[in-house]
Amino acid sequence: MTEKMLDEAENTNLQFLMDKALNETDLDKKEVLMAICAYAIGKKQKELLKNRAFVI
């Protein structure tokens, strides 16, 4: 179940996730959404950095 949730987070629009997190009023839910955002951003960054054509 956790793998499915993480896969969905990776495939969700990052702007949507961030907007949802920033507009959440429940602090516990906000923390979870921010953690999901951080996870999804981290995964996308790792994929980008693996690309040999990517230059910093």
N, CA, C and O atoms as a Maestro MAE file, in Angstrom:
{
 s_m_m2io_version
 :::
 2.0.0
}

f_m_ct {
 s_m_title
 :::
 protein
 m_atom[224] {
  # First column is atom index #
  i_m_mmod_type
  r_m_x_coord
  r_m_y_coord
  r_m_z_coord
  i_m_residue_number
  s_m_chain_name
  s_m_pdb_residue_name
  s_m_pdb_atom_name
  i_m_atomic_number
  :::
  1 25 0.827 -1.195 0.000 1 A "MET " " N  " 7
  2 3 0.000 0.000 0.000 1 A "MET " " CA " 6
  3 2 0.875 1.264 0.000 1 A "MET " " C  " 6
  4 15 0.568 2.230 -0.698 1 A "MET " " O  " 8
  5 25 1.940 1.256 0.767 2 A "THR " " N  " 7
  6 3 2.815 2.419 0.832 2 A "THR " " CA " 6
  7 2 3.451 2.691 -0.523 2 A "THR " " C  " 6
  8 15 3.553 3.842 -0.946 2 A "THR " " O  " 8
  9 25 3.882 1.623 -1.209 3 A "GLU " " N  " 7
  10 3 4.492 1.785 -2.528 3 A "GLU " " CA " 6
  11 2 3.514 2.423 -3.508 3 A "GLU " " C  " 6
  12 15 3.897 3.270 -4.314 3 A "GLU " " O  " 8
  13 25 2.259 2.015 -3.436 4 A "LYS " " N  " 7
  14 3 1.242 2.573 -4.334 4 A "LYS " " CA " 6
  15 2 1.057 4.071 -4.059 4 A "LYS " " C  " 6
  16 15 0.944 4.867 -4.991 4 A "LYS " " O  " 8
  17 25 1.026 4.444 -2.791 5 A "MET " " N  " 7
  18 3 0.877 5.855 -2.430 5 A "MET " " CA " 6
  19 2 2.059 6.674 -2.918 5 A "MET " " C  " 6
  20 15 1.882 7.780 -3.428 5 A "MET " " O  " 8
  21 25 3.261 6.141 -2.766 6 A "LEU " " N  " 7
  22 3 4.455 6.858 -3.193 6 A "LEU " " CA " 6
  23 2 4.509 6.980 -4.711 6 A "LEU " " C  " 6
  24 15 4.927 8.010 -5.240 6 A "LEU " " O  " 8
  25 25 4.087 5.930 -5.412 7 A "ASP " " N  " 7
  26 3 4.029 5.993 -6.875 7 A "ASP " " CA " 6
  27 2 3.043 7.064 -7.329 7 A "ASP " " C  " 6
  28 15 3.318 7.805 -8.273 7 A "ASP " " O  " 8
  29 25 1.901 7.147 -6.659 8 A "GLU " " N  " 7
  30 3 0.915 8.169 -7.001 8 A "GLU " " CA " 6
  31 2 1.466 9.570 -6.731 8 A "GLU " " C  " 6
  32 15 1.221 10.492 -7.508 8 A "GLU " " O  " 8
  33 25 2.195 9.730 -5.649 9 A "ALA " " N  " 7
  34 3 2.785 11.038 -5.318 9 A "ALA " " CA " 6
  35 2 3.777 11.459 -6.398 9 A "ALA " " C  " 6
  36 15 3.822 12.627 -6.786 9 A "ALA " " O  " 8
  37 25 4.574 10.501 -6.883 10 A "GLU " " N  " 7
  38 3 5.558 10.817 -7.923 10 A "GLU " " CA " 6
  39 2 4.891 11.245 -9.224 10 A "GLU " " C  " 6
  40 15 5.433 12.063 -9.967 10 A "GLU " " O  " 8
  41 25 3.717 10.692 -9.493 11 A "ASN " " N  " 7
  42 3 3.039 10.958 -10.760 11 A "ASN " " CA " 6
  43 2 2.026 12.097 -10.684 11 A "ASN " " C  " 6
  44 15 1.375 12.414 -11.679 11 A "ASN " " O  " 8
  45 25 1.891 12.705 -9.530 12 A "THR " " N  " 7
  46 3 0.953 13.814 -9.361 12 A "THR " " CA " 6
  47 2 1.662 15.124 -9.687 12 A "THR " " C  " 6
  48 15 2.864 15.266 -9.466 12 A "THR " " O  " 8
  49 25 0.915 16.058 -10.206 13 A "ASN " " N  " 7
  50 3 1.441 17.384 -10.527 13 A "ASN " " CA " 6
  51 2 1.980 18.022 -9.248 13 A "ASN " " C  " 6
  52 15 1.258 18.166 -8.261 13 A "ASN " " O  " 8
  53 25 3.255 18.400 -9.279 14 A "LEU " " N  " 7
  54 3 3.891 18.968 -8.085 14 A "LEU " " CA " 6
  55 2 3.236 20.277 -7.646 14 A "LEU " " C  " 6
  56 15 3.140 20.552 -6.450 14 A "LEU " " O  " 8
  57 25 2.791 21.074 -8.598 15 A "GLN " " N  " 7
  58 3 2.133 22.341 -8.253 15 A "GLN " " CA " 6
  59 2 0.836 22.066 -7.501 15 A "GLN " " C  " 6
  60 15 0.506 22.773 -6.549 15 A "GLN " " O  " 8
  61 25 0.101 21.043 -7.924 16 A "PHE " " N  " 7
  62 3 -1.134 20.658 -7.239 16 A "PHE " " CA " 6
  63 2 -0.834 20.237 -5.805 16 A "PHE " " C  " 6
  64 15 -1.518 20.659 -4.873 16 A "PHE " " O  " 8
  65 25 0.190 19.404 -5.630 17 A "LEU " " N  " 7
  66 3 0.549 18.956 -4.274 17 A "LEU " " CA " 6
  67 2 0.950 20.125 -3.382 17 A "LEU " " C  " 6
  68 15 0.533 20.201 -2.226 17 A "LEU " " O  " 8
  69 25 1.757 21.030 -3.917 18 A "MET " " N  " 7
  70 3 2.228 22.164 -3.129 18 A "MET " " CA " 6
  71 2 1.068 23.088 -2.769 18 A "MET " " C  " 6
  72 15 0.973 23.545 -1.630 18 A "MET " " O  " 8
  73 25 0.187 23.367 -3.726 19 A "ASP " " N  " 7
  74 3 -0.980 24.205 -3.442 19 A "ASP " " CA " 6
  75 2 -1.848 23.581 -2.353 19 A "ASP " " C  " 6
  76 15 -2.320 24.264 -1.444 19 A "ASP " " O  " 8
  77 25 -2.046 22.274 -2.467 20 A "LYS " " N  " 7
  78 3 -2.867 21.558 -1.478 20 A "LYS " " CA " 6
  79 2 -2.225 21.667 -0.090 20 A "LYS " " C  " 6
  80 15 -2.919 21.892 0.902 20 A "LYS " " O  " 8
  81 25 -0.913 21.508 -0.024 21 A "ALA " " N  " 7
  82 3 -0.212 21.582 1.262 21 A "ALA " " CA " 6
  83 2 -0.267 22.988 1.838 21 A "ALA " " C  " 6
  84 15 -0.539 23.163 3.026 21 A "ALA " " O  " 8
  85 25 -0.015 23.980 1.015 22 A "LEU " " N  " 7
  86 3 0.020 25.357 1.511 22 A "LEU " " CA " 6
  87 2 -1.347 25.866 1.953 22 A "LEU " " C  " 6
  88 15 -1.434 26.736 2.819 22 A "LEU " " O  " 8
  89 25 -2.402 25.335 1.373 23 A "ASN " " N  " 7
  90 3 -3.749 25.788 1.711 23 A "ASN " " CA " 6
  91 2 -4.426 24.946 2.786 23 A "ASN " " C  " 6
  92 15 -5.561 25.228 3.170 23 A "ASN " " O  " 8
  93 25 -3.743 23.920 3.272 24 A "GLU " " N  " 7
  94 3 -4.315 23.059 4.311 24 A "GLU " " CA " 6
  95 2 -4.286 23.780 5.658 24 A "GLU " " C  " 6
  96 15 -3.269 24.359 6.039 24 A "GLU " " O  " 8
  97 25 -5.403 23.741 6.367 25 A "THR " " N  " 7
  98 3 -5.492 24.410 7.663 25 A "THR " " CA " 6
  99 2 -5.119 23.480 8.821 25 A "THR " " C  " 6
  100 15 -4.650 23.951 9.857 25 A "THR " " O  " 8
  101 25 -5.317 22.193 8.666 26 A "ASP " " N  " 7
  102 3 -4.959 21.216 9.691 26 A "ASP " " CA " 6
  103 2 -3.438 21.023 9.649 26 A "ASP " " C  " 6
  104 15 -2.893 20.585 8.636 26 A "ASP " " O  " 8
  105 25 -2.768 21.348 10.734 27 A "LEU " " N  " 7
  106 3 -1.303 21.304 10.770 27 A "LEU " " CA " 6
  107 2 -0.739 19.904 10.536 27 A "LEU " " C  " 6
  108 15 0.288 19.757 9.874 27 A "LEU " " O  " 8
  109 25 -1.395 18.879 11.068 28 A "ASP " " N  " 7
  110 3 -0.920 17.511 10.868 28 A "ASP " " CA " 6
  111 2 -1.011 17.116 9.397 28 A "ASP " " C  " 6
  112 15 -0.076 16.537 8.844 28 A "ASP " " O  " 8
  113 25 -2.130 17.428 8.774 29 A "LYS " " N  " 7
  114 3 -2.303 17.121 7.351 29 A "LYS " " CA " 6
  115 2 -1.302 17.919 6.511 29 A "LYS " " C  " 6
  116 15 -0.753 17.415 5.531 29 A "LYS " " O  " 8
  117 25 -1.078 19.164 6.911 30 A "LYS " " N  " 7
  118 3 -0.133 20.021 6.191 30 A "LYS " " CA " 6
  119 2 1.272 19.411 6.222 30 A "LYS " " C  " 6
  120 15 1.962 19.396 5.203 30 A "LYS " " O  " 8
  121 25 1.694 18.911 7.375 31 A "GLU " " N  " 7
  122 3 3.011 18.294 7.500 31 A "GLU " " CA " 6
  123 2 3.131 17.058 6.608 31 A "GLU " " C  " 6
  124 15 4.162 16.846 5.969 31 A "GLU " " O  " 8
  125 25 2.087 16.255 6.568 32 A "VAL " " N  " 7
  126 3 2.095 15.053 5.722 32 A "VAL " " CA " 6
  127 2 2.175 15.449 4.253 32 A "VAL " " C  " 6
  128 15 2.958 14.875 3.497 32 A "VAL " " O  " 8
  129 25 1.377 16.416 3.850 33 A "LEU " " N  " 7
  130 3 1.393 16.859 2.456 33 A "LEU " " CA " 6
  131 2 2.741 17.466 2.075 33 A "LEU " " C  " 6
  132 15 3.221 17.250 0.962 33 A "LEU " " O  " 8
  133 25 3.349 18.214 2.975 34 A "MET " " N  " 7
  134 3 4.668 18.787 2.702 34 A "MET " " CA " 6
  135 2 5.725 17.679 2.576 34 A "MET " " C  " 6
  136 15 6.628 17.773 1.745 34 A "MET " " O  " 8
  137 25 5.610 16.642 3.393 35 A "ALA " " N  " 7
  138 3 6.536 15.515 3.304 35 A "ALA " " CA " 6
  139 2 6.364 14.782 1.973 35 A "ALA " " C  " 6
  140 15 7.347 14.360 1.363 35 A "ALA " " O  " 8
  141 25 5.129 14.633 1.529 36 A "ILE " " N  " 7
  142 3 4.870 13.995 0.235 36 A "ILE " " CA " 6
  143 2 5.455 14.844 -0.885 36 A "ILE " " C  " 6
  144 15 6.041 14.311 -1.827 36 A "ILE " " O  " 8
  145 25 5.301 16.153 -0.788 37 A "CYS " " N  " 7
  146 3 5.883 17.068 -1.781 37 A "CYS " " CA " 6
  147 2 7.394 16.927 -1.818 37 A "CYS " " C  " 6
  148 15 7.983 16.830 -2.895 37 A "CYS " " O  " 8
  149 25 8.023 16.915 -0.659 38 A "ALA " " N  " 7
  150 3 9.472 16.798 -0.583 38 A "ALA " " CA " 6
  151 2 9.937 15.477 -1.190 38 A "ALA " " C  " 6
  152 15 10.947 15.434 -1.892 38 A "ALA " " O  " 8
  153 25 9.210 14.415 -0.922 39 A "TYR " " N  " 7
  154 3 9.548 13.107 -1.485 39 A "TYR " " CA " 6
  155 2 9.460 13.143 -3.010 39 A "TYR " " C  " 6
  156 15 10.380 12.708 -3.702 39 A "TYR " " O  " 8
  157 25 8.353 13.660 -3.523 40 A "ALA " " N  " 7
  158 3 8.138 13.696 -4.975 40 A "ALA " " CA " 6
  159 2 9.182 14.576 -5.663 40 A "ALA " " C  " 6
  160 15 9.690 14.221 -6.726 40 A "ALA " " O  " 8
  161 25 9.500 15.716 -5.063 41 A "ILE " " N  " 7
  162 3 10.514 16.611 -5.635 41 A "ILE " " CA " 6
  163 2 11.878 15.919 -5.626 41 A "ILE " " C  " 6
  164 15 12.622 15.997 -6.604 41 A "ILE " " O  " 8
  165 25 12.200 15.259 -4.547 42 A "GLY " " N  " 7
  166 3 13.470 14.547 -4.448 42 A "GLY " " CA " 6
  167 2 13.613 13.466 -5.506 42 A "GLY " " C  " 6
  168 15 14.677 13.320 -6.108 42 A "GLY " " O  " 8
  169 25 12.561 12.716 -5.733 43 A "LYS " " N  " 7
  170 3 12.593 11.670 -6.756 43 A "LYS " " CA " 6
  171 2 12.798 12.272 -8.136 43 A "LYS " " C  " 6
  172 15 13.590 11.755 -8.924 43 A "LYS " " O  " 8
  173 25 12.098 13.353 -8.437 44 A "LYS " " N  " 7
  174 3 12.235 13.996 -9.741 44 A "LYS " " CA " 6
  175 2 13.639 14.568 -9.918 44 A "LYS " " C  " 6
  176 15 14.199 14.507 -11.013 44 A "LYS " " O  " 8
  177 25 14.205 15.120 -8.857 45 A "GLN " " N  " 7
  178 3 15.564 15.657 -8.931 45 A "GLN " " CA " 6
  179 2 16.577 14.558 -9.202 45 A "GLN " " C  " 6
  180 15 17.492 14.739 -10.005 45 A "GLN " " O  " 8
  181 25 16.420 13.419 -8.536 46 A "LYS " " N  " 7
  182 3 17.333 12.300 -8.754 46 A "LYS " " CA " 6
  183 2 17.293 11.837 -10.204 46 A "LYS " " C  " 6
  184 15 18.332 11.562 -10.803 46 A "LYS " " O  " 8
  185 25 16.082 11.751 -10.768 47 A "GLU " " N  " 7
  186 3 15.945 11.340 -12.166 47 A "GLU " " CA " 6
  187 2 16.609 12.355 -13.085 47 A "GLU " " C  " 6
  188 15 17.284 11.977 -14.042 47 A "GLU " " O  " 8
  189 25 16.427 13.613 -12.808 48 A "LEU " " N  " 7
  190 3 17.006 14.671 -13.629 48 A "LEU " " CA " 6
  191 2 18.539 14.637 -13.573 48 A "LEU " " C  " 6
  192 15 19.205 14.777 -14.598 48 A "LEU " " O  " 8
  193 25 19.082 14.451 -12.384 49 A "LEU " " N  " 7
  194 3 20.534 14.448 -12.220 49 A "LEU " " CA " 6
  195 2 21.193 13.215 -12.842 49 A "LEU " " C  " 6
  196 15 22.379 13.260 -13.169 49 A "LEU " " O  " 8
  197 25 20.460 12.125 -13.010 50 A "LYS " " N  " 7
  198 3 20.984 10.934 -13.668 50 A "LYS " " CA " 6
  199 2 21.162 11.149 -15.169 50 A "LYS " " C  " 6
  200 15 21.949 10.449 -15.807 50 A "LYS " " O  " 8
  201 25 20.449 12.097 -15.726 51 A "ASN " " N  " 7
  202 3 20.515 12.382 -17.154 51 A "ASN " " CA " 6
  203 2 21.871 12.992 -17.485 51 A "ASN " " C  " 6
  204 15 22.197 14.073 -16.994 51 A "ASN " " O  " 8
  205 25 22.653 12.324 -18.296 52 A "ARG " " N  " 7
  206 3 24.005 12.794 -18.624 52 A "ARG " " CA " 6
  207 2 23.972 14.109 -19.414 52 A "ARG " " C  " 6
  208 15 24.958 14.847 -19.415 52 A "ARG " " O  " 8
  209 25 22.873 14.405 -20.073 53 A "ALA " " N  " 7
  210 3 22.781 15.641 -20.846 53 A "ALA " " CA " 6
  211 2 22.518 16.848 -19.957 53 A "ALA " " C  " 6
  212 15 22.659 17.990 -20.394 53 A "ALA " " O  " 8
  213 25 22.135 16.593 -18.709 54 A "PHE " " N  " 7
  214 3 21.855 17.686 -17.775 54 A "PHE " " CA " 6
  215 2 23.161 18.294 -17.280 54 A "PHE " " C  " 6
  216 15 24.051 17.583 -16.815 54 A "PHE " " O  " 8
  217 25 23.265 19.603 -17.384 55 A "VAL " " N  " 7
  218 3 24.466 20.296 -16.961 55 A "VAL " " CA " 6
  219 2 24.081 21.353 -15.924 55 A "VAL " " C  " 6
  220 15 23.139 22.119 -16.126 55 A "VAL " " O  " 8
  221 25 24.810 21.383 -14.828 56 A "ILE " " N  " 7
  222 3 24.533 22.364 -13.776 56 A "ILE " " CA " 6
  223 2 25.342 23.599 -14.044 56 A "ILE " " C  " 6
  224 15 25.267 24.564 -13.283 56 A "ILE " " O  " 8
  :::
 }
 m_bond[223] {
  # First column is bond index #
  i_m_from
  i_m_to
  i_m_order
  :::
  1 1 2 1
  2 2 3 1
  3 3 4 2
  4 3 5 1
  5 5 6 1
  6 6 7 1
  7 7 8 2
  8 7 9 1
  9 9 10 1
  10 10 11 1
  11 11 12 2
  12 11 13 1
  13 13 14 1
  14 14 15 1
  15 15 16 2
  16 15 17 1
  17 17 18 1
  18 18 19 1
  19 19 20 2
  20 19 21 1
  21 21 22 1
  22 22 23 1
  23 23 24 2
  24 23 25 1
  25 25 26 1
  26 26 27 1
  27 27 28 2
  28 27 29 1
  29 29 30 1
  30 30 31 1
  31 31 32 2
  32 31 33 1
  33 33 34 1
  34 34 35 1
  35 35 36 2
  36 35 37 1
  37 37 38 1
  38 38 39 1
  39 39 40 2
  40 39 41 1
  41 41 42 1
  42 42 43 1
  43 43 44 2
  44 43 45 1
  45 45 46 1
  46 46 47 1
  47 47 48 2
  48 47 49 1
  49 49 50 1
  50 50 51 1
  51 51 52 2
  52 51 53 1
  53 53 54 1
  54 54 55 1
  55 55 56 2
  56 55 57 1
  57 57 58 1
  58 58 59 1
  59 59 60 2
  60 59 61 1
  61 61 62 1
  62 62 63 1
  63 63 64 2
  64 63 65 1
  65 65 66 1
  66 66 67 1
  67 67 68 2
  68 67 69 1
  69 69 70 1
  70 70 71 1
  71 71 72 2
  72 71 73 1
  73 73 74 1
  74 74 75 1
  75 75 76 2
  76 75 77 1
  77 77 78 1
  78 78 79 1
  79 79 80 2
  80 79 81 1
  81 81 82 1
  82 82 83 1
  83 83 84 2
  84 83 85 1
  85 85 86 1
  86 86 87 1
  87 87 88 2
  88 87 89 1
  89 89 90 1
  90 90 91 1
  91 91 92 2
  92 91 93 1
  93 93 94 1
  94 94 95 1
  95 95 96 2
  96 95 97 1
  97 97 98 1
  98 98 99 1
  99 99 100 2
  100 99 101 1
  101 101 102 1
  102 102 103 1
  103 103 104 2
  104 103 105 1
  105 105 106 1
  106 106 107 1
  107 107 108 2
  108 107 109 1
  109 109 110 1
  110 110 111 1
  111 111 112 2
  112 111 113 1
  113 113 114 1
  114 114 115 1
  115 115 116 2
  116 115 117 1
  117 117 118 1
  118 118 119 1
  119 119 120 2
  120 119 121 1
  121 121 122 1
  122 122 123 1
  123 123 124 2
  124 123 125 1
  125 125 126 1
  126 126 127 1
  127 127 128 2
  128 127 129 1
  129 129 130 1
  130 130 131 1
  131 131 132 2
  132 131 133 1
  133 133 134 1
  134 134 135 1
  135 135 136 2
  136 135 137 1
  137 137 138 1
  138 138 139 1
  139 139 140 2
  140 139 141 1
  141 141 142 1
  142 142 143 1
  143 143 144 2
  144 143 145 1
  145 145 146 1
  146 146 147 1
  147 147 148 2
  148 147 149 1
  149 149 150 1
  150 150 151 1
  151 151 152 2
  152 151 153 1
  153 153 154 1
  154 154 155 1
  155 155 156 2
  156 155 157 1
  157 157 158 1
  158 158 159 1
  159 159 160 2
  160 159 161 1
  161 161 162 1
  162 162 163 1
  163 163 164 2
  164 163 165 1
  165 165 166 1
  166 166 167 1
  167 167 168 2
  168 167 169 1
  169 169 170 1
  170 170 171 1
  171 171 172 2
  172 171 173 1
  173 173 174 1
  174 174 175 1
  175 175 176 2
  176 175 177 1
  177 177 178 1
  178 178 179 1
  179 179 180 2
  180 179 181 1
  181 181 182 1
  182 182 183 1
  183 183 184 2
  184 183 185 1
  185 185 186 1
  186 186 187 1
  187 187 188 2
  188 187 189 1
  189 189 190 1
  190 190 191 1
  191 191 192 2
  192 191 193 1
  193 193 194 1
  194 194 195 1
  195 195 196 2
  196 195 197 1
  197 197 198 1
  198 198 199 1
  199 199 200 2
  200 199 201 1
  201 201 202 1
  202 202 203 1
  203 203 204 2
  204 203 205 1
  205 205 206 1
  206 206 207 1
  207 207 208 2
  208 207 209 1
  209 209 210 1
  210 210 211 1
  211 211 212 2
  212 211 213 1
  213 213 214 1
  214 214 215 1
  215 215 216 2
  216 215 217 1
  217 217 218 1
  218 218 219 1
  219 219 220 2
  220 219 221 1
  221 221 222 1
  222 222 223 1
  223 223 224 2
  :::
 }
}
